[in-house]
Amino acid sequence: MPIRWNVPQHDAALDRLDAALTAHRGAVLLGPDGVGKSTLARLAAERRANRDADTLTRWVTGTPTERAVPFGAFSHLIDVADIGKPAALLRAARASLVGAGREDNLLLVVDDAHQLDILSATLVYQLALAGAARMVVSARAEAAPEVIAALWTDGLLERIDIAPPRGTTTAAQ
């Protein structure tokens, strides 16, 4: 039985996230560590899958270790040969992940996007730009690379800020 973490309730944010996945292509959840961004992403993915049984949910998590490896966070999802040039690598990665005709059913959840390597972050941006998948992306706004920040500054995904509950503090990062 999975463990359910006790996290702050963010019903309004979850409703906004659901609406962004329905009316648009998704959203970026921004806030400090420990405010429940990952849990909100999981809950939104579960709701989407429950509403649409054809939803294909894929998870990617940025980590400091995989940040040094091109497409490190996507390594379990994509098949990319040693093509060499970054543009060719990105095209191959996108084709491997999305495939033909799955755009309407694919939900890509990218957790800790501020920890992605530059090619993975660029792939996320290109998928959002092309509307190739519905997306939920979580990150710390102040630590996000420019290409991840462009998801909300370019208006590709809705920005949803998640604040800690009143009366709590977060660890300095």
URDA-V982778 format. One record per residue. N is the residue number from 0. RES is the residue in one small letter. SS is DSSP state (@ for helix, = for strand, . for the rest). PHI is phi in whole degrees, 0 to 359 (999 if undefined). D_FIRST is the distance of its C-alpha to the first C-alpha in Angstrom with 2 decimals. Layout:
BEGIN
n:N res:RES ss:SS phi:PHI d_first:D_FIRST
n:N res:RES ss:SS phi:PHI d_first:D_FIRST
END
This chain:
BEGIN
n:0 res:m ss:. phi:999 d_first:0.00
n:1 res:p ss:. phi:292 d_first:3.82
n:2 res:i ss:. phi:276 d_first:6.53
n:3 res:r ss:. phi:259 d_first:9.24
n:4 res:w ss:. phi:287 d_first:12.56
n:5 res:n ss:. phi:278 d_first:15.47
n:6 res:v ss:. phi:231 d_first:18.06
n:7 res:p ss:. phi:302 d_first:21.41
n:8 res:q ss:. phi:280 d_first:21.73
n:9 res:h ss:. phi:229 d_first:23.70
n:10 res:d ss:@ phi:301 d_first:24.05
n:11 res:a ss:@ phi:296 d_first:27.46
n:12 res:a ss:@ phi:294 d_first:26.37
n:13 res:l ss:@ phi:295 d_first:23.53
n:14 res:d ss:@ phi:297 d_first:26.18
n:15 res:r ss:@ phi:296 d_first:28.59
n:16 res:l ss:@ phi:294 d_first:26.13
n:17 res:d ss:@ phi:302 d_first:25.51
n:18 res:a ss:@ phi:296 d_first:29.30
n:19 res:a ss:@ phi:294 d_first:29.95
n:20 res:l ss:@ phi:286 d_first:27.76
n:21 res:t ss:@ phi:273 d_first:29.60
n:22 res:a ss:@ phi:274 d_first:33.13
n:23 res:h ss:. phi:233 d_first:33.22
n:24 res:r ss:. phi:258 d_first:31.43
n:25 res:g ss:= phi:139 d_first:29.00
n:26 res:a ss:= phi:207 d_first:29.02
n:27 res:v ss:= phi:248 d_first:28.86
n:28 res:l ss:= phi:266 d_first:26.89
n:29 res:l ss:= phi:240 d_first:28.97
n:30 res:g ss:. phi:170 d_first:28.57
n:31 res:p ss:. phi:290 d_first:28.23
n:32 res:d ss:. phi:301 d_first:25.24
n:33 res:g ss:. phi:86 d_first:22.61
n:34 res:v ss:. phi:268 d_first:23.47
n:35 res:g ss:. phi:106 d_first:20.36
n:36 res:k ss:@ phi:299 d_first:21.75
n:37 res:s ss:@ phi:296 d_first:18.73
n:38 res:t ss:@ phi:294 d_first:16.50
n:39 res:l ss:@ phi:300 d_first:19.32
n:40 res:a ss:@ phi:298 d_first:19.53
n:41 res:r ss:@ phi:296 d_first:15.90
n:42 res:l ss:@ phi:297 d_first:16.36
n:43 res:a ss:@ phi:295 d_first:19.69
n:44 res:a ss:@ phi:296 d_first:18.49
n:45 res:e ss:@ phi:297 d_first:15.91
n:46 res:r ss:@ phi:299 d_first:18.81
n:47 res:r ss:@ phi:299 d_first:21.21
n:48 res:a ss:@ phi:295 d_first:19.20
n:49 res:n ss:@ phi:291 d_first:18.77
n:50 res:r ss:@ phi:282 d_first:22.54
n:51 res:d ss:. phi:228 d_first:23.64
n:52 res:a ss:. phi:297 d_first:21.95
n:53 res:d ss:. phi:277 d_first:24.26
n:54 res:t ss:. phi:297 d_first:22.86
n:55 res:l ss:= phi:253 d_first:22.25
n:56 res:t ss:= phi:265 d_first:20.22
n:57 res:r ss:= phi:236 d_first:21.00
n:58 res:w ss:= phi:251 d_first:19.89
n:59 res:v ss:= phi:227 d_first:22.36
n:60 res:t ss:= phi:233 d_first:22.12
n:61 res:g ss:. phi:283 d_first:25.36
n:62 res:t ss:. phi:225 d_first:25.65
n:63 res:p ss:. phi:300 d_first:28.79
n:64 res:t ss:. phi:293 d_first:28.78
n:65 res:e ss:@ phi:282 d_first:28.68
n:66 res:r ss:@ phi:297 d_first:31.19
n:67 res:a ss:@ phi:277 d_first:33.94
n:68 res:v ss:. phi:250 d_first:33.08
n:69 res:p ss:. phi:304 d_first:34.26
n:70 res:f ss:. phi:59 d_first:31.36
n:71 res:g ss:@ phi:306 d_first:29.05
n:72 res:a ss:@ phi:291 d_first:26.14
n:73 res:f ss:@ phi:265 d_first:26.79
n:74 res:s ss:. phi:303 d_first:27.31
n:75 res:h ss:. phi:278 d_first:24.22
n:76 res:l ss:. phi:246 d_first:25.42
n:77 res:i ss:. phi:239 d_first:29.19
n:78 res:d ss:. phi:239 d_first:31.90
n:79 res:v ss:. phi:234 d_first:34.94
n:80 res:a ss:. phi:283 d_first:37.87
n:81 res:d ss:. phi:286 d_first:40.25
n:82 res:i ss:. phi:275 d_first:42.21
n:83 res:g ss:. phi:104 d_first:43.56
n:84 res:k ss:. phi:281 d_first:44.45
n:85 res:p ss:@ phi:304 d_first:41.88
n:86 res:a ss:@ phi:297 d_first:42.71
n:87 res:a ss:@ phi:292 d_first:42.24
n:88 res:l ss:@ phi:298 d_first:38.95
n:89 res:l ss:@ phi:296 d_first:37.68
n:90 res:r ss:@ phi:298 d_first:38.89
n:91 res:a ss:@ phi:295 d_first:37.25
n:92 res:a ss:@ phi:295 d_first:33.91
n:93 res:r ss:@ phi:297 d_first:34.05
n:94 res:a ss:@ phi:297 d_first:35.02
n:95 res:s ss:@ phi:293 d_first:32.29
n:96 res:l ss:@ phi:281 d_first:29.55
n:97 res:v ss:@ phi:276 d_first:30.87
n:98 res:g ss:. phi:70 d_first:32.75
n:99 res:a ss:. phi:278 d_first:35.10
n:100 res:g ss:. phi:78 d_first:34.26
n:101 res:r ss:. phi:264 d_first:30.60
n:102 res:e ss:. phi:304 d_first:31.48
n:103 res:d ss:. phi:287 d_first:30.64
n:104 res:n ss:. phi:256 d_first:27.15
n:105 res:l ss:= phi:277 d_first:26.07
n:106 res:l ss:= phi:243 d_first:24.02
n:107 res:l ss:= phi:258 d_first:24.19
n:108 res:v ss:= phi:254 d_first:22.12
n:109 res:v ss:= phi:245 d_first:23.88
n:110 res:d ss:= phi:263 d_first:22.35
n:111 res:d ss:. phi:55 d_first:24.80
n:112 res:a ss:@ phi:298 d_first:27.70
n:113 res:h ss:@ phi:293 d_first:30.13
n:114 res:q ss:@ phi:260 d_first:29.08
n:115 res:l ss:. phi:285 d_first:29.98
n:116 res:d ss:. phi:290 d_first:33.02
n:117 res:i ss:@ phi:296 d_first:35.96
n:118 res:l ss:@ phi:291 d_first:35.60
n:119 res:s ss:@ phi:296 d_first:31.94
n:120 res:a ss:@ phi:297 d_first:32.91
n:121 res:t ss:@ phi:294 d_first:35.89
n:122 res:l ss:@ phi:299 d_first:33.83
n:123 res:v ss:@ phi:301 d_first:31.61
n:124 res:y ss:@ phi:299 d_first:34.88
n:125 res:q ss:@ phi:297 d_first:36.45
n:126 res:l ss:@ phi:297 d_first:33.54
n:127 res:a ss:@ phi:292 d_first:33.78
n:128 res:l ss:@ phi:300 d_first:37.57
n:129 res:a ss:@ phi:277 d_first:37.61
n:130 res:g ss:. phi:66 d_first:34.99
n:131 res:a ss:. phi:280 d_first:33.27
n:132 res:a ss:. phi:198 d_first:29.73
n:133 res:r ss:= phi:282 d_first:28.09
n:134 res:m ss:= phi:221 d_first:26.81
n:135 res:v ss:= phi:235 d_first:24.79
n:136 res:v ss:= phi:238 d_first:25.99
n:137 res:s ss:= phi:244 d_first:25.17
n:138 res:a ss:= phi:195 d_first:27.68
n:139 res:r ss:. phi:269 d_first:29.77
n:140 res:a ss:@ phi:304 d_first:33.02
n:141 res:e ss:@ phi:288 d_first:35.32
n:142 res:a ss:@ phi:254 d_first:33.87
n:143 res:a ss:. phi:287 d_first:33.58
n:144 res:p ss:. phi:296 d_first:36.07
n:145 res:e ss:@ phi:307 d_first:38.75
n:146 res:v ss:@ phi:293 d_first:37.35
n:147 res:i ss:@ phi:284 d_first:34.02
n:148 res:a ss:@ phi:300 d_first:36.04
n:149 res:a ss:@ phi:295 d_first:38.08
n:150 res:l ss:@ phi:302 d_first:35.14
n:151 res:w ss:@ phi:263 d_first:35.89
n:152 res:t ss:@ phi:289 d_first:39.52
n:153 res:d ss:. phi:272 d_first:40.47
n:154 res:g ss:. phi:74 d_first:38.73
n:155 res:l ss:. phi:281 d_first:36.41
n:156 res:l ss:. phi:229 d_first:33.20
n:157 res:e ss:= phi:291 d_first:33.02
n:158 res:r ss:= phi:266 d_first:32.67
n:159 res:i ss:= phi:234 d_first:30.27
n:160 res:d ss:= phi:274 d_first:30.64
n:161 res:i ss:. phi:247 d_first:27.83
n:162 res:a ss:. phi:257 d_first:29.28
n:163 res:p ss:. phi:295 d_first:27.78
n:164 res:p ss:. phi:300 d_first:27.80
n:165 res:r ss:. phi:301 d_first:31.20
n:166 res:g ss:. phi:86 d_first:31.91
n:167 res:t ss:. phi:246 d_first:29.56
n:168 res:t ss:. phi:235 d_first:30.60
n:169 res:t ss:. phi:244 d_first:29.11
n:170 res:a ss:. phi:292 d_first:29.89
n:171 res:a ss:. phi:292 d_first:32.87
n:172 res:q ss:. phi:248 d_first:32.09
END
